[in-house]
Amino acid sequence: MEQAEINMKISSSPHIRDKETTTNIMGKVIIALCPAAIFGVYNFGIRALLIYIITIASCVIFEALFQKLIGVRITVKDLSAALTGLLLAMNLPPDVPLWIPVIGSFFAIIIVKQLFGGLGQNFMNPALGARCFLLISFTGIMTSFSYDAVTTATPLAELKSGESVDTLSMFLGTIPGTIGETCAFALIIGGLFLIFLGVINYRIPVFYLGTFAVFIMIYALASGRGFDWSYLFAHLSGGGLMLGAFFMATDYVTSPITPNGKIIYGILLGFLTFLFRVFGGSAEGVSYAIIISNLVVPLIERITIPKSFGKDGAKK
């Protein structure tokens, strides 16, 4: 009888488990980010490395201290705080004062992540939430870019003002910008690596980039540019589009879990990014597009969740 009771024991879902752990997944994402992160140090010098170290260390320390303070298990070994720090650092200009990464790390870990319940409970991507907070609070610092010791506009800003840009340099990353966003090539390699391993689903980046490309080409035609492929290529290579599409929009916690939901989410991201880039006051729009779409995810999941078997006439 005792054995029967054990066999019939019912536990809460999920009942299907995977061998992958949070640490393994976070580790794979960090590895996938390494090409772009390393290129950032090559492109901007030792200061970029210092910003990486300060931001990652700050995120890990803030998470450990907060969890210690409230008396819960310290979970920094799962690498989620380290990944947040790496992503935040990659979204910072290389010349920011060194206190900016610390403030950004505090906002990402304490405000966005821990105060909402920790990993799995945050309603937006912590690194992007911190970046937007810093952009609003310290606009001048966060939008000042230099390259080879010369302060200059980013290629996206030049593109927005009607100037010509070097699309090959944008793709390879030898341009001003935030530390980890400039090399589209390295980010694509990292993103494909994650898709190949099954860490992320292809639907979000494909529909994100595809929708964005369609709207950009429609705009190019409407504005008299014609089928300007260099214009499209520049937009796809510039700014944080590749970083956002492969590494931030695909965040497990803040993106839809349903296949159709991922498609709708990707389309929404592409449209919002186009809207902000072309008609907004800034040349970039990825961060705000992802955060706004994060807020819509519960609604997307509600309308795309499959019906239970036999419910409302559903048979499969």
PyMOL commands that set and color helices and strands:
alter all, ss='L'
color gray80, all
select helices_A, chain A and resi 2-7+22-44+46-70+76-78+80-90+99-116+126-137+139-142+155-160+167-172+184-197+203-222+229-237+241-248+259-279+286-304+311-313
alter helices_A, ss='H'
color red, helices_A
select strands_A, chain A and resi 146-147+150-151
alter strands_A, ss='S'
color yellow, strands_A
deselect
rebuild
show_as cartoon
